[in-house]
Amino acid sequence: MSGVTDLDATRMTAAERRASGALASIFALRMLGLFLVLPVFALEASRLPGGDDAARVGLAMGLYGLTQALLQIPFGLAADRLGRKPVIIAGLLLFALGSALAAWAPDLTWLTIGRALQGAGAISAAVTAFLADVTRDGVRTKAMAVVGASIALMFALSLALAPPLAAWIGLSGIFVLTCALALLGIAVVIWVAPPEPPRPQPRAQRRDSGMREVLRHAGLLRLNLGVFVLHAVQLAMWMAVPALLLQAGLAQIDHWLVYLPAVLASLLVMGGVLFPMERRGHLRAVFLAAIGLILLVQLALWWLVAPGGALPGLWSLGLLLFVFFIGFNTLEASQPSLVSKLAPTHARGAALGVYNTLQSIGFFLGGALGGWLVQAHGPGGLFAVCAAAMLVWLLLAWPMQVPASKRSGRA
């Protein structure tokens, strides 16, 4: 009988599947709009008045991540106090408004303002907290994996769609599409997403202590460091990997032929390993192994681009990207799930706000420092620093303890 109970505890109910699909679609619609811009932004923005200044183009590109980092915690706190849905809708409206402004922008200054306003719609913490509210501990990693898989697929899809879309409708047209996707996300929140479950109201003294609890929790601090390193390394890698693919003989418009199979195959491997191992109580081992895989990928890339060595070929790069995405998608699924389990229920939005803030800062610094490292020390220097960062994370993550899942109810 206990075996049946254990099995049921790790199976998603129909309501949990619907909720996960709805909330993952909100993430996917927003992230598709964001990712479609990335492969073509620098080239298209350079054609606007003021676009001849590469530093200003870089600021317009990265300002989204900075404003999002600044507002993740306030949005997370607001989601704890005002409810998840109102905060998500407000964030998507800001994102849609920023997209419309960027589509209209007659020059780089207005495009920069539009990008900043896009970033002000910092809803990641609210959506993730909502997902944690409507799923049980035993299936939460699966639910987070649905979200992570949707984001990974949108990233790969955008690499294939962005160049032809830019040629057809231009950068302004892509921003119009981004605005439409955000409005569609609002419709999903209103008509498709499940009702918010009642949450325990924090006592008066807890209203002020929730953030202090989050910032003093060793397990949460470890996960916050991890998401910062993970996304800094991810973005820094992409300052060098596209050039390596070009050197291997693959035209830029065909890079998706490597990215998309690597992402899809990695999702299959992740699903076949992560969830069975979590059911058997081995999530810690899988988590640490995923960090180790990304560390090995950075070391392999460093070795391949070392002076005097042969340039990596398409097959070796494809294999390394496949291994990278196995580790990356595993961590993307398990880390927010662990944050939601470790955080006090009354401060879950705040905890995920801090987590997503560090994620955004990692994006911002990964791109900025990655570009500088490639320019100053070449791709070898970049991959060496990425490997060192992953090693530090692995050492700090080693003492982690995975909280036990509750058999029933929502935590």
C-alpha positions as CSV (number, residue, x, y, z in Angstrom):
1,M,0.0,0.0,0.0
2,S,2.8,2.4,0.8
3,G,4.3,1.7,-2.7
4,V,1.0,2.9,-4.3
5,T,1.1,6.0,-2.1
6,D,4.7,6.7,-3.1
7,L,3.8,6.4,-6.7
8,D,0.8,8.6,-6.5
9,A,2.9,11.2,-4.7
10,T,5.2,11.5,-7.7
11,R,2.4,11.6,-10.3
12,M,0.9,14.9,-11.4
13,T,-2.8,15.1,-11.2
14,A,-4.9,16.4,-14.1
15,A,-5.2,19.8,-12.3
16,E,-1.5,20.0,-11.8
17,R,-0.8,19.2,-15.4
18,R,-3.2,21.8,-16.6
19,A,-1.8,24.4,-14.2
20,S,1.8,23.6,-15.2
21,G,0.9,23.8,-18.9
22,A,-0.9,27.1,-18.5
23,L,1.9,28.8,-16.4
24,A,4.6,27.3,-18.7
25,S,2.8,28.9,-21.7
26,I,2.9,32.3,-20.0
27,F,6.7,31.9,-19.6
28,A,7.0,30.6,-23.2
29,L,5.1,33.4,-24.8
30,R,7.1,36.0,-23.0
31,M,10.5,34.3,-23.5
32,L,9.8,33.7,-27.2
33,G,9.3,37.4,-27.7
34,L,12.6,38.1,-25.8
35,F,14.6,35.4,-27.5
36,L,13.5,36.4,-31.0
37,V,15.2,39.8,-30.6
38,L,18.6,38.4,-29.4
39,P,20.1,37.0,-32.6
40,V,19.3,40.1,-34.7
41,F,19.3,43.0,-32.3
42,A,22.8,44.3,-32.7
43,L,22.7,44.3,-36.5
44,E,19.2,45.8,-36.7
45,A,19.7,48.4,-34.0
46,S,22.8,49.7,-35.7
47,R,20.7,50.9,-38.6
48,L,18.8,53.4,-36.3
49,P,19.9,56.9,-35.7
50,G,22.5,56.6,-32.9
51,G,23.1,53.0,-33.7
52,D,26.7,53.7,-34.9
53,D,27.7,53.7,-31.3
54,A,28.4,50.1,-30.4
55,A,28.5,50.9,-26.6
56,R,25.0,52.4,-26.8
57,V,23.7,49.4,-28.8
58,G,25.1,47.2,-26.1
59,L,23.4,49.3,-23.4
60,A,20.1,49.0,-25.2
61,M,20.6,45.2,-25.5
62,G,21.5,44.7,-21.8
63,L,19.3,47.2,-20.1
64,Y,16.4,44.8,-20.1
65,G,18.4,42.5,-17.7
66,L,19.4,45.3,-15.4
67,T,15.9,46.7,-14.9
68,Q,14.5,43.2,-14.5
69,A,17.2,42.5,-11.8
70,L,16.2,45.6,-9.9
71,L,12.5,44.8,-9.9
72,Q,12.4,41.0,-9.3
73,I,12.3,41.4,-5.5
74,P,9.6,44.1,-5.4
75,F,7.5,42.1,-7.8
76,G,8.0,38.9,-5.7
77,L,7.1,40.8,-2.5
78,A,4.0,42.3,-4.2
79,A,3.0,38.8,-5.3
80,D,3.1,37.6,-1.7
81,R,0.9,40.5,-0.5
82,L,-1.4,41.3,-3.5
83,G,-1.7,37.9,-5.1
84,R,0.0,36.2,-8.0
85,K,-2.4,36.9,-10.9
86,P,-2.6,40.7,-10.4
87,V,1.2,41.0,-10.3
88,I,1.6,38.8,-13.4
89,I,-0.9,40.8,-15.4
90,A,0.7,44.1,-14.4
91,G,4.1,42.8,-15.4
92,L,2.9,41.6,-18.8
93,L,1.2,44.9,-19.4
94,L,4.5,46.7,-18.7
95,F,6.3,44.2,-21.0
96,A,3.7,44.8,-23.8
97,L,4.0,48.6,-23.4
98,G,7.8,48.4,-23.6
99,S,7.6,46.2,-26.7
100,A,5.2,48.7,-28.4
101,L,7.5,51.6,-27.5
102,A,10.5,49.6,-28.9
103,A,8.5,48.9,-32.1
104,W,7.8,52.6,-32.6
105,A,11.2,53.8,-31.6
106,P,12.5,56.3,-34.2
107,D,16.0,56.2,-32.8
108,L,18.3,54.3,-30.4
109,T,17.4,56.4,-27.4
110,W,13.7,55.4,-27.6
111,L,14.6,51.8,-28.3
112,T,16.7,51.8,-25.1
113,I,13.8,53.2,-23.1
114,G,11.5,50.5,-24.6
115,R,14.0,47.8,-23.6
116,A,14.2,49.2,-20.0
117,L,10.4,49.2,-19.8
118,Q,10.3,45.6,-21.1
119,G,12.6,44.6,-18.2
120,A,10.3,46.3,-15.7
121,G,7.8,43.5,-16.3
122,A,9.7,41.3,-13.9
123,I,7.1,38.4,-13.4
124,S,9.4,35.4,-13.2
125,A,9.2,35.2,-9.4
126,A,5.4,35.6,-9.4
127,V,4.8,32.9,-12.0
128,T,7.2,30.5,-10.3
129,A,5.6,31.1,-6.9
130,F,2.2,30.6,-8.5
131,L,3.4,27.3,-9.9
132,A,4.7,26.3,-6.5
133,D,1.4,27.2,-4.9
134,V,-0.6,24.8,-7.2
135,T,1.7,21.8,-7.1
136,R,2.7,19.3,-4.4
137,D,6.3,18.9,-3.3
138,G,6.6,15.5,-4.9
139,V,5.8,16.7,-8.4
140,R,7.1,20.2,-8.2
141,T,10.4,19.4,-10.0
142,K,8.4,18.0,-12.9
143,A,6.3,21.2,-13.0
144,M,9.4,23.3,-13.0
145,A,10.9,21.1,-15.7
146,V,7.8,21.8,-17.9
147,V,8.6,25.5,-17.6
148,G,12.3,25.0,-18.2
149,A,11.6,22.8,-21.2
150,S,9.3,25.5,-22.7
151,I,12.0,28.1,-22.2
152,A,14.7,25.9,-23.8
153,L,12.4,25.2,-26.8
154,M,11.6,28.9,-27.2
155,F,15.4,29.6,-27.2
156,A,16.1,27.0,-29.9
157,L,13.0,28.0,-31.9
158,S,14.0,31.7,-31.8
159,L,17.4,30.9,-33.3
160,A,15.7,29.4,-36.3
161,L,12.9,32.0,-36.7
162,A,14.7,35.3,-35.9
163,P,16.8,35.7,-39.1
164,P,13.9,35.2,-41.6
165,L,11.5,37.2,-39.4
166,A,14.0,40.1,-39.3
167,A,14.3,40.0,-43.1
168,W,10.5,39.9,-43.5
169,I,9.2,42.4,-40.8
170,G,12.3,44.0,-39.4
171,L,13.2,44.6,-35.8
172,S,10.1,46.8,-35.3
173,G,7.9,44.0,-36.6
174,I,9.5,41.6,-34.1
175,F,8.8,43.9,-31.3
176,V,5.1,44.2,-32.5
177,L,5.0,40.4,-32.4
178,T,6.5,40.5,-28.9
179,C,3.8,42.9,-27.8
180,A,1.1,40.5,-29.2
181,L,2.6,37.5,-27.4
182,A,2.6,39.4,-24.1
183,L,-1.1,40.3,-24.5
184,L,-1.8,36.6,-25.3
185,G,0.0,35.8,-22.1
186,I,-2.5,38.1,-20.2
187,A,-5.4,36.2,-21.8
188,V,-3.9,32.9,-20.5
189,V,-3.6,34.3,-17.0
190,I,-7.2,35.5,-17.0
191,W,-9.0,32.6,-18.7
192,V,-6.7,29.5,-18.6
193,A,-4.6,29.7,-15.5
194,P,-6.1,28.0,-12.4
195,P,-7.6,30.1,-9.5
196,E,-5.1,31.1,-6.9
197,P,-5.3,28.8,-3.8
198,P,-5.6,30.5,-0.4
199,R,-2.2,31.2,1.1
200,P,-1.5,31.5,4.8
201,Q,-1.6,35.2,5.8
202,P,1.7,36.2,7.5
203,R,1.4,37.5,11.0
204,A,2.3,41.2,11.4
205,Q,5.8,40.5,12.7
206,R,6.4,38.1,9.8
207,R,5.7,40.8,7.2
208,D,9.0,42.4,8.1
209,S,11.0,39.2,8.8
210,G,10.2,37.3,5.5
211,M,13.0,38.9,3.6
212,R,15.4,38.6,6.5
213,E,14.6,34.9,6.7
214,V,15.3,34.5,2.9
215,L,18.6,36.4,3.1
216,R,19.8,34.4,6.1
217,H,18.9,30.9,4.8
218,A,22.1,29.0,3.9
219,G,20.4,26.7,1.5
220,L,18.7,29.5,-0.3
221,L,21.9,31.5,-0.5
222,R,23.6,28.5,-2.0
223,L,20.9,28.2,-4.7
224,N,21.0,32.0,-5.4
225,L,24.8,31.8,-6.0
226,G,24.2,28.8,-8.2
227,V,21.6,30.5,-10.5
228,F,23.9,33.5,-10.8
229,V,26.9,31.3,-11.9
230,L,24.8,29.2,-14.2
231,H,23.3,32.0,-16.2
232,A,26.6,34.1,-16.2
233,V,28.3,31.0,-17.7
234,Q,25.5,30.4,-20.2
235,L,25.5,33.9,-21.6
236,A,29.3,34.2,-21.5
237,M,29.6,30.9,-23.5
238,W,27.5,32.5,-26.3
239,M,30.1,35.2,-26.7
240,A,32.4,32.5,-28.2
241,V,30.4,29.5,-29.3
242,P,28.8,31.1,-32.4
243,A,32.3,32.1,-33.7
244,L,33.5,28.6,-33.1
245,L,30.6,27.2,-35.2
246,L,31.4,29.7,-38.0
247,Q,35.1,28.6,-37.9
248,A,33.9,25.0,-38.1
249,G,32.2,25.9,-41.4
250,L,28.5,26.4,-40.4
251,A,26.9,29.6,-41.6
252,Q,25.2,31.7,-39.0
253,I,21.7,31.2,-40.4
254,D,22.2,27.4,-40.0
255,H,23.4,27.4,-36.3
256,W,20.0,26.3,-35.2
257,L,20.8,22.9,-36.9
258,V,23.2,22.3,-34.0
259,Y,21.3,24.1,-31.2
260,L,17.8,22.6,-31.8
261,P,18.9,18.9,-31.8
262,A,21.1,19.5,-28.8
263,V,18.3,21.0,-26.8
264,L,15.7,18.4,-27.8
265,A,18.0,15.5,-27.1
266,S,19.1,16.9,-23.8
267,L,15.4,17.3,-22.7
268,L,14.8,13.6,-23.4
269,V,17.8,12.6,-21.4
270,M,16.9,15.0,-18.5
271,G,13.4,13.6,-18.3
272,G,14.7,10.0,-18.3
273,V,17.2,10.6,-15.6
274,L,16.1,13.5,-13.3
275,F,12.6,12.4,-12.4
276,P,13.3,8.6,-11.7
277,M,16.4,9.6,-9.6
278,E,14.3,12.2,-7.7
279,R,11.7,9.5,-6.9
280,R,14.5,7.3,-5.5
281,G,15.8,10.1,-3.3
282,H,18.9,10.9,-5.4
283,L,18.2,14.5,-6.4
284,R,21.3,15.7,-4.6
285,A,23.5,13.4,-6.7
286,V,21.8,14.4,-10.0
287,F,22.1,18.1,-9.0
288,L,25.8,17.9,-8.3
289,A,26.4,15.7,-11.4
290,A,24.7,18.4,-13.5
291,I,27.1,21.0,-12.2
292,G,30.0,18.7,-12.9
293,L,28.8,18.1,-16.5
294,I,28.9,21.9,-17.2
295,L,32.3,22.1,-15.6
296,L,33.6,19.3,-17.9
297,V,32.2,21.1,-20.9
298,Q,34.0,24.3,-20.1
299,L,37.3,22.4,-19.6
300,A,36.8,20.5,-22.9
301,L,36.1,23.8,-24.7
302,W,39.2,25.3,-23.1
303,W,41.3,22.4,-24.2
304,L,40.0,22.4,-27.7
305,V,40.7,26.1,-28.3
306,A,44.1,26.1,-26.6
307,P,47.0,27.6,-28.7
308,G,48.4,25.0,-31.1
309,G,45.4,22.7,-30.9
310,A,43.1,21.9,-33.8
311,L,39.9,24.0,-34.0
312,P,36.9,22.0,-32.8
313,G,34.7,20.5,-35.5
314,L,30.9,20.5,-35.8
315,W,30.5,17.1,-34.2
316,S,32.6,17.9,-31.2
317,L,30.8,21.2,-30.7
318,G,27.4,19.6,-31.1
319,L,28.3,16.9,-28.6
320,L,29.6,19.4,-26.0
321,L,26.5,21.6,-26.4
322,F,24.3,18.5,-26.0
323,V,26.1,17.7,-22.7
324,F,25.9,21.3,-21.6
325,F,22.2,21.4,-22.1
326,I,21.7,18.2,-20.2
327,G,23.3,19.9,-17.2
328,F,21.7,23.2,-17.8
329,N,18.1,21.9,-18.2
330,T,18.5,19.7,-15.2
331,L,19.6,22.6,-13.0
332,E,16.9,24.9,-14.5
333,A,14.2,22.3,-13.4
334,S,15.6,21.5,-10.0
335,Q,16.8,24.8,-8.6
336,P,13.5,26.8,-8.6
337,S,11.8,23.7,-7.2
338,L,14.3,23.5,-4.4
339,V,13.9,27.3,-3.7
340,S,10.1,26.8,-3.4
341,K,10.6,23.9,-1.0
342,L,13.2,25.6,1.2
343,A,11.5,29.0,1.4
344,P,9.0,29.8,4.2
345,T,5.5,29.6,2.6
346,H,4.7,33.2,3.6
347,A,7.9,34.4,1.9
348,R,7.9,32.2,-1.2
349,G,7.5,35.1,-3.6
350,A,10.3,37.1,-1.9
351,A,12.6,34.0,-2.1
352,L,11.9,33.5,-5.8
353,G,12.3,37.3,-6.3
354,V,15.8,37.1,-4.9
355,Y,16.6,34.0,-6.9
356,N,15.4,35.6,-10.1
357,T,17.3,38.8,-9.3
358,L,20.5,36.9,-9.1
359,Q,19.6,35.1,-12.4
360,S,19.1,38.4,-14.1
361,I,22.4,39.8,-12.7
362,G,24.1,36.7,-14.0
363,F,22.7,37.3,-17.5
364,F,23.9,40.9,-17.4
365,L,27.4,40.3,-16.1
366,G,27.8,37.1,-18.2
367,G,27.4,39.1,-21.4
368,A,29.5,42.1,-20.3
369,L,32.4,40.1,-18.8
370,G,32.2,37.4,-21.4
371,G,32.7,40.0,-24.2
372,W,35.6,41.5,-22.3
373,L,37.2,38.1,-21.7
374,V,37.0,37.1,-25.4
375,Q,38.5,40.4,-26.4
376,A,41.3,40.5,-23.8
377,H,42.1,36.8,-23.5
378,G,40.4,35.0,-26.4
379,P,37.9,32.1,-26.1
380,G,40.5,30.1,-24.1
381,G,40.5,32.7,-21.4
382,L,36.7,32.8,-21.4
383,F,36.3,29.0,-21.0
384,A,39.0,28.9,-18.3
385,V,37.1,31.5,-16.2
386,C,33.8,29.7,-16.8
387,A,35.4,26.4,-15.6
388,A,36.7,28.1,-12.5
389,A,33.3,29.6,-11.7
390,M,31.7,26.2,-12.1
391,L,34.3,24.6,-9.8
392,V,33.6,27.1,-7.1
393,W,29.9,26.5,-7.4
394,L,30.4,22.7,-7.2
395,L,32.5,23.1,-4.0
396,L,30.0,25.4,-2.4
397,A,27.0,23.2,-3.4
398,W,28.6,20.0,-2.1
399,P,27.1,20.3,1.4
400,M,23.6,20.9,0.2
401,Q,20.7,18.9,1.6
402,V,17.5,18.2,-0.3
403,P,14.3,18.8,1.8
404,A,12.0,15.8,2.1
405,S,8.8,16.0,0.0
406,K,5.5,16.2,1.9
407,R,3.2,13.3,1.2
408,S,0.1,15.4,0.7
409,G,-1.1,18.9,0.5
410,R,0.7,21.9,-1.0
411,A,3.6,23.6,0.7
